[in-house]
Amino acid sequence: MLQPSVLVRDLHKDFGPVPSLNGRMVKVLRSVNFEAAAGEVTTLLGSNGAGKSTTLACAQGLLKPDGGTVSVLGQQPYRSGSALRSRVGVMLQDGGLPPSAKPLALLGLVAKMYQNPASIDDLAERLGITGFAHTNIRRLSGGQKQRVAFAAALLGRPEVLFLDEPSAGLDPQSRQIVFDMIQEQRAQGTCIVLTTHLMDDAERLSDRVFIIDRGQTVAEGTVAQLTSWNADAADSAELDFEARPGLPVAEFTTPSGGVLTEVSSGCYRLSRFMAPSDLTALSSWLETEHAMVSSMSMRKRTLEDVFLEIAEKSRHE
Ligand SMILES: Nc1ncnc2c1ncn2[C@@H]1O[C@H](COP(=O)(O)OP(=O)(O)OP(=O)(O)O)[C@@H](O)[C@H]1O
């Protein structure tokens, strides 16, 4: 990777004192590490409360880190001024927009902060904002606010784009438009850092994924690298099939120890199998049982499987 546009090392952040915890401080970030390059989509993936938004807030200069280093375009965001801010686009979770403003007027104000802003008309048209351009932001739906916030983040033609949960609240059509626009930004060389807890978003968009769990980076890689994490588990795909209910699954054995279960009436799953001979064993057993299979499919290991395994493993360490 070239010199990363965003570099976060051993980031720590505490909040508090928290009254409900008898005035104790809470360690929200305990060691977050990631880097993000120009022309790539870097995803911070984690469960609710993992620390993704707090990490982004530190990278955007909105929060002061308590430890570690954060560098954006070679500068420390918390200390730098407007020169850095004009090169960075930010979409906060829940929009972060002033409720009494109107979308078009707000975008006009934001555009004035930049020397060479993108076209408001193009962004409004593309993101379907024109239909509610003059409605107070407080009256907009969650998805409409998201689209205005996304347009505002793109207005300054940013070199680095931080997107906190960009697809939250979007309908499938708007989500596709936002995803297309993210890919276009990527193709233009923008460094995009986004957060999500949605595996599907991470799989569709990311060049690199950093999994954050309880304030720590616990795994990183491309989606392909992460889904082949822990090779033994990767080899054990699952085979789902439908046949008549009530087959005696306990009597079925495979050469390498595959396990057959009836997950719901007439729906069966063969898991933890490793070799083609397991499939031969299954087909002879079905023949013996005079069981006709009405559908069969192999399920690939997904990012969600890996995410759950990694989170589980880090909990036991
Ligand atoms: N100002 C604050 N004071 C105390 N605790 C806070 C504060 N801000 C965030 N937290 C806590 O820090 C933790 C991480 O929050 P954060 O919003 O970064 O998580 P997240 O990964 O973005 O979650 P989500 O996917 O739900 O948005 C949570 O437990 C949250 O309650």
PDBQT file of the ligand as one rigid body, heavy atoms in Angstrom, charges set to zero:
ROOT
HETATM    1  N1  LIG A 401     -20.096  10.515  25.379  1.00  0.00    +0.000 N 
HETATM    2  C1  LIG A 401     -20.150   9.270  25.831  1.00  0.00    +0.000 A 
HETATM    3  N2  LIG A 401     -20.157   9.003  27.159  1.00  0.00    +0.000 NA
HETATM    4  C2  LIG A 401     -20.175   7.724  27.628  1.00  0.00    +0.000 A 
HETATM    5  N3  LIG A 401     -20.195   6.627  26.822  1.00  0.00    +0.000 NA
HETATM    6  C3  LIG A 401     -20.193   6.840  25.497  1.00  0.00    +0.000 A 
HETATM    7  C4  LIG A 401     -20.173   8.159  24.925  1.00  0.00    +0.000 A 
HETATM    8  N4  LIG A 401     -20.176   8.034  23.573  1.00  0.00    +0.000 NA
HETATM    9  C5  LIG A 401     -20.201   6.716  23.313  1.00  0.00    +0.000 A 
HETATM   10  N5  LIG A 401     -20.215   5.998  24.457  1.00  0.00    +0.000 N 
HETATM   11  C6  LIG A 401     -20.217   4.527  24.577  1.00  0.00    +0.000 C 
HETATM   12  O1  LIG A 401     -19.124   4.042  23.828  1.00  0.00    +0.000 OA
HETATM   13  C7  LIG A 401     -19.435   2.790  23.254  1.00  0.00    +0.000 C 
HETATM   14  C8  LIG A 401     -19.103   2.813  21.780  1.00  0.00    +0.000 C 
HETATM   15  O2  LIG A 401     -20.013   3.677  21.124  1.00  0.00    +0.000 OA
HETATM   16  P1  LIG A 401     -19.951   3.919  19.554  1.00  0.00    +0.000 P 
HETATM   17  O3  LIG A 401     -21.061   4.848  19.202  1.00  0.00    +0.000 OA
HETATM   18  O4  LIG A 401     -18.576   4.311  19.168  1.00  0.00    +0.000 OA
HETATM   19  O5  LIG A 401     -20.248   2.437  19.008  1.00  0.00    +0.000 OA
HETATM   20  P2  LIG A 401     -20.591   1.957  17.535  1.00  0.00    +0.000 P 
HETATM   21  O6  LIG A 401     -19.685   0.815  17.246  1.00  0.00    +0.000 OA
HETATM   22  O7  LIG A 401     -20.554   3.101  16.582  1.00  0.00    +0.000 OA
HETATM   23  O8  LIG A 401     -22.077   1.409  17.711  1.00  0.00    +0.000 OA
HETATM   24  P3  LIG A 401     -23.371   1.476  16.746  1.00  0.00    +0.000 P 
HETATM   25  O9  LIG A 401     -23.163   0.465  15.664  1.00  0.00    +0.000 OA
HETATM   26  O10 LIG A 401     -24.469   1.081  17.666  1.00  0.00    +0.000 OA
HETATM   27  O11 LIG A 401     -23.481   2.883  16.247  1.00  0.00    +0.000 OA
HETATM   28  C9  LIG A 401     -20.901   2.516  23.553  1.00  0.00    +0.000 C 
HETATM   29  O12 LIG A 401     -20.979   1.639  24.646  1.00  0.00    +0.000 OA
HETATM   30  C10 LIG A 401     -21.433   3.885  23.931  1.00  0.00    +0.000 C 
HETATM   31  O13 LIG A 401     -22.475   3.771  24.855  1.00  0.00    +0.000 OA
ENDROOT
TORSDOF 0
